[in-house]
């Protein structure tokens, strides 16, 4: 069991889980079922929580265990449950209706990943305690860019909320892998901000559904004078 304390094993483990998180992000782009997208987001968040736990173990940073626990509890369990209940209440479970088709969206996601690796390589500077930074920074940028693209490419408000949450996962991955965590009070504050924002956006989505009888945000253009 010596490998459990081997930093090289930790680096490979974190890289593998980060790669899986990126694969899930790209799969979310091509997935047309809202419920599957929500569950993929929960799985991705669980992987980020596992990454935080691995970094806490291999670097002896106890406060990152709290970030890992909050990630799994809030983002991998609580938020997916709330979003699924909201989807059931407003009667949307399957059709996502992106602006661009699945093949084009996947190609764009691949191009954004390529750009992210170029950008990540230019920003990466090896140094003490930065062994995990090279690959995970590129993955974090990829998740962020693809999440931003998902927000633009989705018509329905609830799917845009989900894209925003996945975008935030990219920011969290960058912070947890490159700096080994922010100060504890900041991490706790960010998690509660994400939870409150998701609840507020959920209420907004429900009100849009009630007033417009549709989740297509393009229909709100009628409000313009």
Wavefront OBJ file of the C-alpha trace (Angstrom):
o trace
v 0.000 0.000 0.000
v 3.019 2.273 -0.295
v 1.623 3.700 -3.534
v -1.035 5.497 -1.456
v 1.689 7.802 -0.198
v 3.548 8.078 -3.505
v 3.268 11.619 -5.003
v 3.756 10.253 -8.523
v 0.754 7.974 -8.069
v -1.185 10.956 -6.744
v -0.306 12.994 -9.817
v -1.440 10.203 -12.166
v -4.639 9.699 -10.183
v -5.532 13.393 -10.261
v -4.724 13.595 -13.982
v -6.943 10.581 -14.707
v -9.896 11.978 -12.758
v -9.454 15.407 -14.371
v -9.467 13.762 -17.809
v -12.691 11.928 -16.934
v -14.235 15.239 -15.823
v -13.348 16.723 -19.215
v -14.827 13.727 -21.057
v -18.048 14.199 -19.099
v -18.110 17.892 -19.986
v -17.831 17.096 -23.702
v -20.465 14.360 -23.343
v -22.827 16.918 -21.779
v -22.533 19.000 -24.946
v -23.802 16.120 -27.074
v -26.411 14.835 -24.606
v -29.992 15.900 -25.404
v -31.604 14.546 -22.235
v -31.848 17.141 -19.484
v -31.965 14.556 -16.704
v -28.840 12.837 -18.050
v -27.116 16.228 -18.213
v -27.971 16.876 -14.571
v -26.633 13.475 -13.553
v -23.483 13.984 -15.603
v -22.964 17.280 -13.784
v -23.331 15.443 -10.476
v -20.788 12.825 -11.592
v -18.368 15.520 -12.723
v -18.745 17.295 -9.379
v -18.094 14.008 -7.559
v -14.864 13.611 -9.540
v -13.820 17.140 -8.548
v -14.535 16.279 -4.924
v -12.401 13.137 -5.298
v -9.620 15.233 -6.871
v -9.759 17.623 -3.904
v -9.600 14.663 -1.502
v -6.594 13.200 -3.339
v -4.768 16.522 -3.265
v -5.543 16.876 0.447
v -4.135 13.384 1.093
v -0.966 13.626 -0.979
v -0.133 17.168 0.162
v -1.230 16.972 3.809
v -3.601 19.944 3.410
v -6.406 19.126 5.846
v -8.592 22.105 4.922
v -8.972 20.749 1.376
v -10.822 17.763 2.873
v -13.544 20.234 3.823
v -13.663 21.524 0.233
v -13.896 17.907 -0.987
v -16.739 17.154 1.435
v -18.658 20.303 0.464
v -18.158 19.592 -3.251
v -19.588 16.090 -2.985
v -22.392 17.081 -0.610
v -23.537 20.307 -2.282
v -22.598 19.957 -5.957
v -22.632 16.190 -6.489
v -25.716 15.341 -4.394
v -27.816 18.332 -3.295
v -27.828 20.446 -6.480
v -28.591 17.530 -8.854
v -31.532 16.520 -6.631
v -32.874 20.093 -6.616
v -32.423 20.468 -10.374
v -34.146 17.150 -11.116
v -37.102 18.140 -8.942
v -37.279 21.487 -10.725
v -37.186 19.722 -14.103
v -40.060 17.477 -13.002
v -42.072 20.449 -11.763
v -41.787 22.432 -14.974
v -42.243 19.330 -17.119
v -38.930 19.244 -18.982
v -36.923 16.028 -18.891
v -35.596 15.222 -22.342
v -35.392 17.884 -25.015
v -32.544 20.375 -24.632
v -32.863 21.934 -28.108
v -29.397 23.468 -28.623
v -28.911 26.173 -31.221
v -26.191 24.159 -32.995
v -26.512 20.458 -33.729
v -24.638 17.772 -31.804
v -21.872 17.092 -34.382
v -21.007 20.784 -34.735
v -21.122 21.266 -30.964
v -18.729 18.345 -30.393
v -16.293 19.724 -32.986
v -16.397 23.154 -31.340
v -15.803 21.544 -27.927
v -12.772 19.732 -29.345
v -11.431 22.997 -30.762
v -11.940 24.731 -27.396
v -10.063 21.895 -25.687
v -7.174 22.316 -28.123
v -7.091 26.065 -27.449
v -7.200 25.408 -23.697
v -4.145 23.141 -23.893
v -2.230 25.815 -25.813
v -3.205 28.480 -23.281
v -2.512 26.177 -20.323
v 0.953 25.372 -21.659
v 1.823 29.063 -21.970
v 0.699 29.820 -18.408
v 2.319 26.810 -16.773
v 5.644 27.463 -15.061
v 7.108 24.514 -13.112
v 7.923 25.270 -9.541
v 7.851 23.840 -6.013
v 4.502 22.216 -5.250
v 3.191 22.657 -8.793
v 3.552 19.090 -10.012
v -0.164 18.757 -10.679
v -0.505 22.002 -12.602
v 0.492 21.142 -16.142
v -2.364 18.887 -17.218
v -5.057 19.978 -14.808
v -4.790 23.657 -15.759
v -5.523 22.801 -19.393
v -8.438 20.589 -18.327
v -9.812 23.325 -16.069
v -9.650 25.887 -18.885
v -11.317 23.392 -21.234
v -14.195 22.806 -18.810
v -14.588 26.563 -18.353
v -14.627 27.307 -22.095
v -16.971 24.430 -22.945
v -19.297 25.464 -20.126
v -19.366 29.002 -21.530
v -20.111 27.606 -24.993
v -22.945 25.516 -23.533
v -24.505 28.651 -22.054
v -24.494 30.301 -25.485
v -25.676 27.178 -27.314
v -28.638 26.322 -25.083
v -32.101 27.836 -25.539
v -33.785 26.842 -22.286
v -33.088 28.712 -19.072
v -32.640 25.597 -16.929
v -29.997 24.162 -19.260
v -28.195 27.513 -19.164
v -28.163 27.320 -15.362
v -26.640 23.839 -15.625
v -24.008 25.142 -18.053
v -23.160 27.943 -15.608
v -22.668 25.424 -12.802
v -20.401 23.257 -14.972
v -18.435 26.385 -15.902
v -17.899 27.021 -12.188
v -16.509 23.485 -11.884
v -13.694 24.519 -14.221
v -12.855 27.483 -11.995
v -12.880 25.233 -8.919
v -10.591 22.682 -10.588
v -8.069 25.376 -11.498
v -8.056 26.779 -7.966
v -7.806 23.432 -6.185
v -5.041 21.979 -8.370
v -2.810 25.009 -8.937
v -2.947 26.660 -5.525
v -3.967 23.595 -3.451
v -7.019 25.435 -2.235
v -8.030 28.927 -1.266
v -8.326 30.002 2.386
v -10.981 27.887 4.112
v -13.376 30.768 4.774
v -13.245 31.692 1.072
v -13.948 28.097 -0.010
v -16.946 27.811 2.328
v -18.248 31.178 1.157
v -17.948 30.162 -2.503
v -19.902 26.940 -1.930
v -22.736 28.759 -0.212
v -22.720 31.385 -2.978
v -23.067 28.621 -5.574
v -25.923 27.021 -3.619
v -27.797 30.300 -3.158
v -27.227 31.255 -6.811
v -28.607 27.882 -7.947
v -31.701 28.320 -5.763
v -32.315 31.862 -7.017
v -31.822 30.818 -10.630
v -34.161 27.881 -10.064
v -36.879 30.243 -8.844
v -36.230 32.495 -11.850
v -36.503 29.534 -14.219
v -39.833 28.561 -12.657
v -41.173 32.106 -13.010
v -40.099 32.223 -16.667
v -41.990 28.972 -17.232
v -45.122 30.370 -15.571
v -45.132 33.680 -17.451
v -44.077 32.524 -20.921
v -45.288 28.890 -20.876
v -41.888 28.007 -22.314
v -38.277 27.730 -21.177
v -36.940 29.116 -24.455
v -35.178 32.334 -23.400
v -35.260 33.640 -26.974
v -38.973 34.256 -26.523
v -38.217 36.959 -23.964
v -37.209 39.206 -26.856
v -40.868 40.204 -27.011
v -40.207 42.305 -23.894
v -38.050 44.705 -25.872
v -39.766 47.959 -26.731
l 1 2 3 4 5 6 7 8 9 10 11 12 13 14 15 16 17 18 19 20 21 22 23 24 25 26 27 28 29 30 31 32 33 34 35 36 37 38 39 40 41 42 43 44 45 46 47 48 49 50 51 52 53 54 55 56 57 58 59 60 61 62 63 64 65 66 67 68 69 70 71 72 73 74 75 76 77 78 79 80 81 82 83 84 85 86 87 88 89 90 91 92 93 94 95 96 97 98 99 100 101 102 103 104 105 106 107 108 109 110 111 112 113 114 115 116 117 118 119 120 121 122 123 124 125 126 127 128 129 130 131 132 133 134 135 136 137 138 139 140 141 142 143 144 145 146 147 148 149 150 151 152 153 154 155 156 157 158 159 160 161 162 163 164 165 166 167 168 169 170 171 172 173 174 175 176 177 178 179 180 181 182 183 184 185 186 187 188 189 190 191 192 193 194 195 196 197 198 199 200 201 202 203 204 205 206 207 208 209 210 211 212 213 214 215 216 217 218 219 220 221 222 223 224 225
